[in-house]
Structures are given as structure tokens and as C-alpha cells.
């Protein structure tokens, strides 16, 4: 059985509680760059299951925390 990266990440977290999921996210933030694809998959799930107001809020939060002219 060959899993895609996305499937492997979902499989890794599918049985975790909300607290455990929060821990996975907290442990991944600011860590090694190899955790970034996993955070991307989790964010994709959050984004796809959020309403328009939540999406606007997330985008506004992101915009307000990206430094100007970040290169």
C-alpha cells in the first residue's frame, strides 16, 4: 500500500483527541522545516471546513502578521 504524504499525515492524526491535535500543532510550530508539510495538510482541513467568516478572519490574521517586504 502506497500512501501519499497527505494520506500519511491524516492517518497519523486521525485517532487523536482535540488536546492531542493541539499538541501536534504546538510541537510542530517553530520546529524543523520537515514539519511544515504536515501543518499545511492540517491547515487545508481547517480551511476546507471553515465558513466564509472564519476564512476571512484567518486570512486577516495571517495578513496582519506577515512582515512588510518579507523576502
Secondary structure, 3 states (H helix, E strand, C coil): CCCCHHHHHHHHHCCCCHHHHHHHHHHHCCCCHHHHHHHHHHHHHHHHCCCHHHHHHHHHHHHHHCCCCCC
